[in-house]
Amino acid sequence: MTALRAAAETAVRQCLGLEAGESCAVVTDDARVPIGEAIYEVASEITDDAVIVRYPPGETHGGEPPAPVAAAMAGADVVLAPTTKSLSHTRARTDANEAGARVATLPGITEDVFTTGLAADYESIAAHCEAVREQVAGADEVRVTTEAGTDITFGVGDREWLADTGIVHDPGEMSNLPAGEVFISPETADGTFVVDGTMMPHGLLEDGRTLSFAVEDGFVTRISDDDIREAVEDAAETVGDAAYNLAELGIGTNVAVSDLVGSVLLDEKAGGTVHIAIGDDAGIGGDTEAPIHLDGIIREPSVFADGSPVELPMADGD
């Protein structure tokens, strides 16, 4: 069995629990065909109602796919989407979930990340997610600090903490694959966060390099990096201030990820890390729609829920 085949078996059978008689749409693009075909091969052995839909890579993370792709997603019982640009924070993904589909998005997936990230114990990941969520549930404020300069406080408000466990067995559920995080779209945020891990378009940052962001009343007001600032400004030409929305606070729970590799999809799940995102949060419990969702991964954070330290799951070997 090839590595791609083994990872596809995990994704389709364990994570999504596809059954005979269910419909399955595999959504991929021209740059991710081998992964899409591996998933489709497994799905088509389980059900006669499987399709693979391919389109040119999107321009931005969070950009909507072509209408026929969105229609295929909304009409399926199970959707797996290995794509270059993320479909996680799109109306197409939300509509599919609202129609009852079980959805797994694999944004920016590479063959190495696919085979490495799907070789995890997802029952263990689910347990770590629950342990973290128990510590933060009910808190009014969550504060994150690091020695690199992060000091930001999030107002939770009425928003709900969500878990990305990789186990997607109930109608309307959604997860990233590879999985492993507890996350929320906060109502507001104030402070500074300093990314010293991975963030697009740069990938894994060199040792000593950091990206700094100032946040006031839930909006990013200063971006130290020219490339990221330009990407947000471009999105703002379409949606205005929504592009600057502080969209997400996430806590990694995948203890199988011991090193950051430059893939946001994998690195944001690493145990012992936090990630903070800018832009769209409509798909994760917020009310802001934007054609952009940029995650920055932060190493070695301290997290406090209403002043109490949160015990973070640490990557194996740490």
C-alpha positions as CSV (number, residue, x, y, z in Angstrom):
1,M,0.0,0.0,0.0
2,T,1.4,3.4,-1.0
3,A,1.7,6.2,1.6
4,L,-0.9,8.2,-0.2
5,R,-3.3,5.3,-0.2
6,A,-2.7,4.6,3.5
7,A,-3.4,8.3,4.4
8,A,-6.5,8.3,2.2
9,E,-7.8,5.2,4.0
10,T,-7.5,7.0,7.3
11,A,-9.2,10.1,6.0
12,V,-12.1,8.4,4.3
13,R,-12.7,5.5,6.6
14,Q,-11.6,6.6,10.1
15,C,-12.0,10.4,10.0
16,L,-15.1,10.8,7.8
17,G,-16.6,7.3,8.3
18,L,-17.9,7.1,4.8
19,E,-20.5,4.3,4.3
20,A,-21.9,2.4,1.4
21,G,-25.0,4.2,0.0
22,E,-23.7,7.7,0.9
23,S,-22.6,10.2,-1.6
24,C,-19.1,11.6,-1.6
25,A,-17.6,14.6,-3.4
26,V,-13.8,14.9,-3.6
27,V,-13.0,18.5,-4.4
28,T,-9.4,19.2,-5.6
29,D,-7.5,21.4,-8.0
30,D,-4.9,21.1,-10.7
31,A,-2.0,21.2,-8.2
32,R,-3.3,18.6,-5.8
33,V,-4.5,15.9,-8.2
34,P,-2.5,12.9,-6.8
35,I,-4.0,13.4,-3.3
36,G,-7.5,14.0,-4.7
37,E,-7.3,10.8,-6.8
38,A,-6.0,8.8,-3.9
39,I,-9.0,9.9,-1.8
40,Y,-11.4,9.3,-4.7
41,E,-10.1,5.8,-5.2
42,V,-10.8,4.8,-1.6
43,A,-14.2,6.5,-1.6
44,S,-15.2,4.8,-4.8
45,E,-14.5,1.4,-3.3
46,I,-17.0,2.2,-0.5
47,T,-19.8,3.8,-2.4
48,D,-21.0,3.9,-6.0
49,D,-22.0,7.5,-5.5
50,A,-18.6,9.2,-5.5
51,V,-17.4,12.0,-7.7
52,I,-14.1,13.9,-8.0
53,V,-14.4,17.6,-9.0
54,R,-11.3,19.5,-10.2
55,Y,-10.8,23.2,-10.8
56,P,-7.9,25.7,-11.2
57,P,-6.3,26.6,-7.9
58,G,-8.0,29.6,-6.2
59,E,-6.3,32.9,-5.8
60,T,-6.7,33.4,-2.0
61,H,-7.4,31.4,1.1
62,G,-11.1,31.8,1.8
63,G,-12.0,32.6,-1.8
64,E,-15.2,31.0,-3.1
65,P,-14.8,28.1,-5.5
66,P,-16.6,28.0,-8.9
67,A,-20.4,27.5,-8.7
68,P,-20.4,23.9,-10.0
69,V,-17.9,23.0,-7.2
70,A,-20.1,24.6,-4.6
71,A,-23.1,22.7,-5.9
72,A,-21.3,19.4,-5.7
73,M,-20.3,20.1,-2.1
74,A,-23.9,21.0,-1.1
75,G,-25.3,17.9,-2.7
76,A,-23.0,15.3,-1.1
77,D,-23.2,13.5,2.2
78,V,-19.4,13.6,2.6
79,V,-17.0,16.2,1.2
80,L,-13.2,15.9,1.3
81,A,-11.4,19.0,-0.2
82,P,-7.6,18.7,-0.7
83,T,-7.0,22.1,-2.3
84,T,-4.2,24.6,-2.7
85,K,-6.2,27.5,-1.2
86,S,-8.4,26.9,1.8
87,L,-12.1,26.3,1.4
88,S,-12.6,26.2,5.2
89,H,-13.8,29.8,5.5
90,T,-16.1,29.9,2.5
91,R,-19.8,30.1,1.9
92,A,-19.6,27.0,-0.2
93,R,-18.3,25.0,2.8
94,T,-20.8,26.6,5.2
95,D,-23.7,25.8,2.8
96,A,-22.6,22.2,2.5
97,N,-22.5,21.8,6.2
98,E,-25.9,23.5,6.6
99,A,-27.3,21.0,4.0
100,G,-26.1,18.2,6.3
101,A,-22.8,17.2,4.7
102,R,-19.8,16.0,6.7
103,V,-16.9,18.1,5.5
104,A,-13.1,17.8,5.8
105,T,-11.0,20.5,4.2
106,L,-7.3,19.9,3.5
107,P,-6.1,23.4,2.5
108,G,-2.5,23.8,1.2
109,I,-2.0,20.1,1.6
110,T,1.1,18.5,0.2
111,E,1.9,14.8,-0.2
112,D,4.4,14.9,2.7
113,V,1.9,16.7,5.0
114,F,-0.9,14.3,3.9
115,T,1.1,11.2,4.7
116,T,2.6,12.6,7.9
117,G,-0.4,14.3,9.3
118,L,-2.8,11.4,8.7
119,A,-0.6,9.0,10.6
120,A,-1.9,10.2,13.9
121,D,-4.1,8.8,16.7
122,Y,-7.2,10.8,16.3
123,E,-8.9,9.4,19.4
124,S,-5.9,10.8,21.4
125,I,-6.3,14.1,19.5
126,A,-10.0,14.3,20.4
127,A,-9.1,13.7,24.1
128,H,-6.6,16.5,24.1
129,C,-9.2,18.8,22.5
130,E,-11.7,18.0,25.2
131,A,-9.1,18.7,27.9
132,V,-8.3,22.1,26.5
133,R,-11.9,23.0,25.9
134,E,-12.8,22.2,29.5
135,Q,-10.2,24.7,30.7
136,V,-11.3,27.6,28.5
137,A,-15.1,27.0,28.4
138,G,-17.0,29.6,30.3
139,A,-14.1,32.1,30.5
140,D,-14.9,35.7,29.7
141,E,-11.4,36.6,28.7
142,V,-8.4,34.7,27.4
143,R,-4.9,36.2,27.4
144,V,-1.9,35.0,25.4
145,T,1.6,36.0,26.1
146,T,5.1,35.0,24.9
147,E,8.7,36.0,25.5
148,A,8.8,37.1,21.8
149,G,6.4,40.0,22.6
150,T,2.9,38.7,22.3
151,D,0.5,40.1,24.9
152,I,-3.1,40.1,23.7
153,T,-6.4,39.7,25.5
154,F,-9.5,38.2,23.8
155,G,-13.1,38.9,24.8
156,V,-15.1,35.7,24.3
157,G,-18.6,37.2,24.7
158,D,-21.3,34.8,23.6
159,R,-19.0,32.9,21.1
160,E,-18.5,29.2,21.4
161,W,-15.2,27.3,21.6
162,L,-15.1,24.7,18.8
163,A,-12.9,21.6,18.4
164,D,-11.2,20.3,15.3
165,T,-10.7,16.6,16.2
166,G,-10.6,15.0,12.8
167,I,-13.5,12.8,13.7
168,V,-16.3,13.9,11.4
169,H,-19.1,11.3,11.8
170,D,-22.2,13.4,12.3
171,P,-24.2,15.4,9.7
172,G,-23.2,19.0,9.5
173,E,-19.8,18.5,11.1
174,M,-16.6,20.0,9.7
175,S,-12.9,19.5,10.4
176,N,-9.5,20.3,8.9
177,L,-7.3,17.4,8.1
178,P,-4.7,16.9,9.4
179,A,-6.6,17.9,12.6
180,G,-6.0,19.0,16.2
181,E,-7.1,22.3,17.6
182,V,-9.6,24.1,19.8
183,F,-10.6,27.5,18.5
184,I,-12.9,30.4,18.8
185,S,-13.9,33.5,16.9
186,P,-13.6,36.1,19.7
187,E,-16.0,39.0,19.9
188,T,-13.1,41.4,20.5
189,A,-9.4,41.6,21.1
190,D,-6.8,44.1,22.2
191,G,-3.0,44.0,22.4
192,T,-0.1,42.8,20.2
193,F,0.7,39.4,18.8
194,V,4.0,38.3,17.4
195,V,4.2,35.4,15.0
196,D,7.5,33.5,15.2
197,G,6.4,30.2,13.6
198,T,4.6,29.9,10.3
199,M,2.5,32.4,8.3
200,M,1.8,32.7,4.6
201,P,3.1,33.9,2.2
202,H,6.4,33.3,4.0
203,G,5.9,29.8,5.3
204,L,8.2,28.8,8.2
205,L,10.0,31.9,9.5
206,E,13.7,31.8,9.9
207,D,15.1,31.7,13.5
208,G,14.9,35.2,15.0
209,R,12.5,36.5,12.4
210,T,9.1,37.7,13.7
211,L,5.9,39.4,12.3
212,S,4.2,41.8,14.6
213,F,0.5,42.9,14.6
214,A,-1.3,45.5,16.8
215,V,-4.9,44.9,17.6
216,E,-7.5,47.4,18.9
217,D,-11.2,46.7,19.5
218,G,-11.1,43.5,17.4
219,F,-9.3,44.9,14.4
220,V,-5.7,44.8,13.3
221,T,-4.4,48.3,13.2
222,R,-0.7,47.7,12.4
223,I,1.1,45.0,10.4
224,S,4.9,45.0,10.4
225,D,5.3,42.9,7.2
226,D,4.9,44.5,3.8
227,D,3.6,41.3,2.0
228,I,1.0,40.5,4.6
229,R,-0.1,44.2,4.8
230,E,-0.5,44.2,1.0
231,A,-2.6,41.0,1.0
232,V,-4.9,42.5,3.7
233,E,-5.2,45.8,1.9
234,D,-6.1,44.0,-1.4
235,A,-8.9,42.2,0.5
236,A,-10.0,45.5,2.0
237,E,-10.6,47.0,-1.4
238,T,-13.5,44.5,-1.7
239,V,-14.9,44.3,1.9
240,G,-13.4,47.3,3.7
241,D,-12.6,46.9,7.4
242,A,-13.8,43.3,7.5
243,A,-10.4,42.3,6.0
244,Y,-8.7,43.6,9.3
245,N,-11.0,41.6,11.5
246,L,-9.3,39.6,14.3
247,A,-10.9,36.4,13.3
248,E,-9.6,33.5,15.4
249,L,-7.7,32.3,18.4
250,G,-6.7,28.7,18.1
251,I,-4.8,26.3,20.4
252,G,-3.0,23.3,18.8
253,T,-3.7,19.9,20.3
254,N,-1.9,17.4,17.9
255,V,0.9,16.1,20.0
256,A,2.2,14.0,17.0
257,V,3.4,17.3,15.3
258,S,6.8,17.8,16.9
259,D,8.3,20.3,14.5
260,L,6.9,23.1,12.5
261,V,7.4,22.4,8.7
262,G,6.1,25.5,7.0
263,S,2.6,24.2,6.3
264,V,-0.1,26.3,8.1
265,L,-2.5,23.4,7.8
266,L,-0.1,21.2,9.9
267,D,1.7,23.7,12.0
268,E,-1.4,25.3,13.5
269,K,-2.3,21.9,14.9
270,A,1.0,21.4,16.7
271,G,0.7,20.8,20.4
272,G,2.0,23.6,22.5
273,T,1.3,26.4,19.9
274,V,-1.3,29.0,19.5
275,H,-2.4,30.6,16.2
276,I,-4.2,33.9,15.5
277,A,-6.0,34.7,12.3
278,I,-7.0,37.8,10.4
279,G,-10.1,38.1,8.1
280,D,-13.1,35.9,7.7
281,D,-14.7,34.3,10.7
282,A,-18.2,33.6,9.4
283,G,-17.5,29.9,9.1
284,I,-16.3,29.5,12.7
285,G,-19.0,31.3,14.7
286,G,-18.3,34.9,13.9
287,D,-20.2,37.4,11.8
288,T,-17.5,38.8,9.4
289,E,-17.2,37.7,5.8
290,A,-14.0,38.4,4.0
291,P,-12.1,36.8,1.1
292,I,-9.1,36.2,3.3
293,H,-8.2,34.2,6.4
294,L,-4.5,34.4,7.4
295,D,-3.3,32.3,10.3
296,G,0.0,33.0,12.1
297,I,1.5,30.4,14.4
298,I,3.0,31.4,17.7
299,R,5.6,29.2,19.5
300,E,5.8,28.6,23.3
301,P,2.8,30.7,24.4
302,S,1.4,31.1,27.9
303,V,-2.4,31.0,27.8
304,F,-4.7,32.2,30.7
305,A,-8.4,31.8,31.0
306,D,-9.8,34.5,33.3
307,G,-6.3,34.7,34.8
308,S,-5.9,30.9,35.4
309,P,-3.1,29.2,33.4
310,V,-4.2,26.8,30.7
311,E,-2.3,23.5,30.5
312,L,-1.4,23.0,26.8
313,P,-0.9,19.6,25.2
314,M,2.8,19.4,24.2
315,A,4.2,17.8,21.1
316,D,5.7,14.3,21.7
317,G,9.2,14.6,22.9
318,D,8.8,18.1,24.4
